Amino acid sequence: MLTIGCHLSSAKGYLRMAKDAASIGANTFQFFTRNPRGGRAKAIDPADVAAFHAFAAEHGISRILAHAPYTLNPASDKARTCEFALQVLVEDLARMEETPHQLYNMHPGSHVGQGVEAGIEKVAAALNEVLRPDQTTTLLLETMAGKGSEIGGRFEELAAIIERLDAAERVGVCLDTCHVWDAGYDIAGDLNGVLAEFDRVIGLDRLRAIHLNDSMNPCGARKDRHARLGEGCIGFDALAAVTSHPRLRDLPFYLETPQDDLSGYAGEIARLRAARTEG
């Protein structure tokens, strides 16, 4: 069965997100833990969480993915930014235990001129401070497009972070199709080759989720501009092939395509489900 959903607003709580997901044919969803530009997280309502768990069980929603704010940058050259990153990670990972055994995704960060190696060391050091052996949440490092001083545009950079972790068993990877395409990995022309490279460098056992996005840019552009499925340079057929690949088909998929409302996501989910059935 295809496990697929999209990014939803968390403003009205967990139950509302689950209901919105079910209304568009989704059986998973992604959400920001707080304002994507930073700030305080809204207090969790235990009654809302309990209602969510009951609804999710009835509607086959067993996997959800929380996304850290975009401002999180543990690789920064500014002490205040690094302190904010640690604070957010500690708070968010604690909050995630309200919905145990789920996924928490973060962009590794940007080295802002310090160099990739220095950035990798800083990210790993931050994660070693916040990861706990007893946590049920799996933290995911996202593959990036490699624009500017981003860390994570190459599989080797994510592997280098993971290799430095004391609790590496609590860490996985979220592959973003737009990002890896923009970083130069040709998932449309050589998906098997890209997955073989990922397996060699990181290990496919680390791959826990996929952001399914088309790209407005040609392969290797290093720009990171998402497009609706089939309206970009990757193409619908290539993205549908990602969801049905034997090494990927059982992973959860999350749409982050630019849409005006939930009906756009509903249409993409329906097309992908149909493609899986026809395939």
C-alpha positions as CSV (number, residue, x, y, z in Angstrom):
1,M,0.0,0.0,0.0
2,L,1.3,3.5,-0.9
3,T,1.9,5.6,2.2
4,I,1.6,9.2,1.0
5,G,0.6,12.6,2.3
6,C,1.6,16.2,2.2
7,H,2.7,19.1,4.3
8,L,-0.2,20.4,6.5
9,S,-0.8,23.3,8.8
10,S,-0.4,22.4,12.5
11,A,-2.2,25.6,13.6
12,K,-5.3,23.7,14.7
13,G,-3.6,20.7,16.2
14,Y,-3.0,17.0,15.5
15,L,-6.6,15.9,15.1
16,R,-7.3,18.5,12.5
17,M,-4.2,17.5,10.5
18,A,-5.3,13.9,10.6
19,K,-8.8,14.8,9.4
20,D,-7.4,17.0,6.6
21,A,-5.1,14.2,5.6
22,A,-8.0,11.7,5.4
23,S,-10.1,14.1,3.4
24,I,-7.6,14.2,0.6
25,G,-6.9,10.4,0.5
26,A,-3.7,10.7,2.5
27,N,-2.6,8.2,5.1
28,T,0.3,10.2,6.5
29,F,1.3,13.9,6.8
30,Q,4.1,16.3,7.5
31,F,3.9,19.4,9.7
32,F,6.2,22.1,11.1
33,T,6.8,21.8,14.8
34,R,6.6,25.6,15.1
35,N,6.7,28.6,12.8
36,P,9.1,27.7,9.9
37,R,11.0,30.9,10.5
38,G,11.5,30.1,14.1
39,G,9.8,31.2,17.4
40,R,8.1,29.4,20.2
41,A,6.2,26.2,19.7
42,K,2.5,26.1,20.6
43,A,1.7,24.1,23.7
44,I,0.6,20.6,23.1
45,D,-3.0,19.8,24.2
46,P,-3.1,16.2,25.7
47,A,-6.8,15.9,24.7
48,D,-6.0,16.8,21.1
49,V,-3.2,14.2,21.0
50,A,-5.5,11.5,22.5
51,A,-8.2,12.3,19.9
52,F,-5.6,12.2,17.2
53,H,-4.3,8.8,18.2
54,A,-7.9,7.4,18.1
55,F,-8.7,9.0,14.7
56,A,-5.4,7.9,13.3
57,A,-5.9,4.3,14.3
58,E,-9.3,4.3,12.7
59,H,-8.1,5.8,9.4
60,G,-4.8,3.9,8.9
61,I,-2.5,6.8,9.8
62,S,0.5,5.2,11.5
63,R,3.3,7.4,10.4
64,I,3.8,11.2,10.7
65,L,6.8,13.4,10.0
66,A,7.5,16.6,11.9
67,H,9.8,19.2,10.2
68,A,12.1,21.5,12.1
69,P,12.0,25.2,11.3
70,Y,14.1,26.5,8.4
71,T,16.0,28.8,10.7
72,L,17.6,25.9,12.5
73,N,21.3,26.0,11.7
74,P,23.6,24.2,14.1
75,A,26.5,24.8,11.6
76,S,26.3,28.6,12.0
77,D,29.3,30.8,12.7
78,K,27.1,32.8,15.2
79,A,26.9,31.5,18.8
80,R,23.3,32.7,19.2
81,T,22.1,30.8,16.1
82,C,23.8,27.7,17.4
83,E,22.3,28.1,20.8
84,F,18.8,28.5,19.2
85,A,19.3,25.4,17.2
86,L,20.2,23.4,20.3
87,Q,17.2,24.8,22.2
88,V,14.8,24.0,19.4
89,L,16.2,20.5,18.9
90,V,15.9,19.7,22.7
91,E,12.3,21.0,22.8
92,D,11.1,19.4,19.6
93,L,12.5,16.0,20.4
94,A,10.9,16.1,23.8
95,R,7.6,17.1,22.2
96,M,7.9,14.3,19.7
97,E,7.5,11.8,22.5
98,E,3.9,12.8,22.8
99,T,3.5,10.9,19.5
100,P,6.1,8.2,20.0
101,H,8.0,6.2,17.3
102,Q,7.6,8.9,14.7
103,L,10.0,10.9,12.4
104,Y,11.6,14.4,12.9
105,N,13.2,15.9,9.8
106,M,15.8,18.7,9.7
107,H,18.0,20.5,7.2
108,P,21.6,19.9,8.3
109,G,22.4,23.6,8.0
110,S,24.8,25.9,6.2
111,H,28.5,26.5,7.1
112,V,28.3,30.1,6.0
113,G,31.9,30.3,4.8
114,Q,33.6,28.2,7.5
115,G,34.0,25.2,5.1
116,V,32.1,22.0,4.7
117,E,34.3,20.0,7.2
118,A,33.8,22.6,9.9
119,G,30.1,22.6,9.3
120,I,29.9,18.9,9.5
121,E,31.7,18.9,12.8
122,K,29.4,21.5,14.2
123,V,26.2,19.6,13.1
124,A,27.5,16.4,14.5
125,A,28.5,18.0,17.8
126,A,25.0,19.6,18.2
127,L,23.3,16.3,17.5
128,N,25.5,14.5,20.0
129,E,24.3,17.0,22.6
130,V,20.6,16.4,22.0
131,L,20.1,12.8,20.8
132,R,19.2,10.3,23.6
133,P,19.6,6.5,23.4
134,D,16.1,6.1,25.0
135,Q,14.2,8.4,22.6
136,T,11.7,6.7,20.3
137,T,11.9,9.4,17.6
138,T,14.1,8.9,14.6
139,L,15.8,12.1,13.5
140,L,16.2,12.5,9.8
141,L,18.8,14.5,8.0
142,E,17.4,15.8,4.7
143,T,19.3,15.7,1.4
144,M,19.8,19.2,0.1
145,A,20.2,20.9,-3.3
146,G,23.7,22.2,-2.5
147,K,23.0,25.9,-3.0
148,G,25.3,28.4,-1.4
149,S,27.0,26.9,1.7
150,E,24.4,24.2,2.4
151,I,25.5,21.0,3.9
152,G,24.0,17.8,2.6
153,G,24.1,18.4,-1.2
154,R,26.3,15.3,-1.4
155,F,25.6,12.0,0.1
156,E,29.1,11.9,1.5
157,E,28.3,15.0,3.7
158,L,25.4,13.3,5.4
159,A,27.4,10.1,5.9
160,A,30.2,12.1,7.5
161,I,27.7,13.6,10.0
162,I,26.2,10.2,10.9
163,E,29.7,8.6,11.3
164,R,30.4,11.1,14.1
165,L,27.3,10.4,16.1
166,D,27.2,8.6,19.4
167,A,23.6,7.6,19.0
168,A,23.7,7.0,15.2
169,E,21.0,4.3,15.5
170,R,18.5,7.1,16.2
171,V,19.3,8.9,12.9
172,G,18.2,8.3,9.3
173,V,17.8,10.3,6.1
174,C,14.9,11.9,4.2
175,L,15.6,12.0,0.5
176,D,14.0,15.0,-1.3
177,T,13.6,14.3,-5.0
178,C,13.8,18.0,-6.0
179,H,16.9,18.5,-3.9
180,V,18.9,15.5,-5.1
181,W,18.0,16.3,-8.7
182,D,19.1,19.9,-8.3
183,A,22.3,18.6,-6.6
184,G,23.1,16.6,-9.7
185,Y,21.7,13.1,-9.0
186,D,19.8,12.1,-12.1
187,I,16.8,10.3,-10.5
188,A,14.9,10.6,-13.8
189,G,17.5,9.0,-16.1
190,D,19.3,6.7,-13.6
191,L,17.3,6.0,-10.5
192,N,18.9,2.7,-9.9
193,G,22.4,4.3,-10.2
194,V,21.5,7.0,-7.7
195,L,20.1,4.5,-5.2
196,A,23.2,2.3,-5.6
197,E,25.3,5.4,-4.8
198,F,23.2,6.2,-1.8
199,D,23.5,2.6,-0.6
200,R,27.3,2.7,-1.0
201,V,27.8,6.0,0.7
202,I,25.1,6.0,3.4
203,G,23.2,2.7,3.3
204,L,19.6,2.4,2.1
205,D,18.7,1.1,5.6
206,R,19.1,4.7,6.7
207,L,16.5,6.0,4.2
208,R,13.3,6.4,6.2
209,A,11.2,9.0,4.2
210,I,11.0,10.7,0.9
211,H,9.9,14.3,0.0
212,L,8.3,13.9,-3.4
213,N,8.7,17.1,-5.4
214,D,9.2,18.0,-9.0
215,S,11.9,20.6,-9.8
216,M,11.7,23.8,-11.8
217,N,15.4,23.5,-12.6
218,P,17.5,21.1,-14.8
219,C,19.6,18.4,-13.0
220,G,22.6,19.9,-11.2
221,A,21.2,23.5,-11.1
222,R,21.7,23.7,-7.3
223,K,18.8,26.1,-6.9
224,D,16.0,24.3,-5.0
225,R,12.7,25.4,-6.6
226,H,9.9,22.9,-6.1
227,A,7.3,22.3,-8.9
228,R,4.0,20.4,-9.0
229,L,4.3,16.8,-10.1
230,G,4.6,16.7,-13.9
231,E,5.1,20.4,-14.3
232,G,8.9,20.4,-13.7
233,C,12.1,19.0,-15.1
234,I,11.9,15.6,-13.4
235,G,8.4,14.7,-14.7
236,F,5.5,12.7,-13.3
237,D,6.5,9.3,-14.7
238,A,9.9,9.5,-13.1
239,L,8.4,10.5,-9.7
240,A,5.8,7.8,-9.9
241,A,8.6,5.4,-10.6
242,V,10.3,6.5,-7.3
243,T,7.1,5.6,-5.4
244,S,7.0,2.1,-7.0
245,H,10.7,1.2,-6.9
246,P,11.2,-2.1,-5.0
247,R,13.7,-0.4,-2.6
248,L,11.5,2.6,-1.9
249,R,7.9,1.6,-2.3
250,D,7.3,0.8,1.4
251,L,8.6,4.2,2.6
252,P,6.3,7.1,3.5
253,F,6.2,9.9,0.8
254,Y,5.5,13.5,1.5
255,L,4.4,16.1,-1.1
256,E,5.8,19.6,-0.7
257,T,4.6,20.9,-4.1
258,P,3.3,24.4,-4.5
259,Q,-0.5,24.3,-4.2
260,D,-3.2,26.8,-3.8
261,D,-5.2,24.5,-1.5
262,L,-5.6,20.9,-0.4
263,S,-7.4,19.9,-3.6
264,G,-4.1,20.2,-5.5
265,Y,-2.6,17.6,-3.1
266,A,-5.6,15.4,-3.4
267,G,-5.2,15.4,-7.2
268,E,-1.5,14.4,-7.0
269,I,-2.2,11.7,-4.4
270,A,-5.0,10.3,-6.6
271,R,-2.7,10.2,-9.7
272,L,0.1,8.5,-7.8
273,R,-2.2,5.9,-6.3
274,A,-3.6,5.2,-9.8
275,A,0.0,4.9,-11.2
276,R,0.9,2.4,-8.5
277,T,-2.2,0.4,-9.3
278,E,-1.6,0.5,-13.0
279,G,2.1,-0.3,-12.5
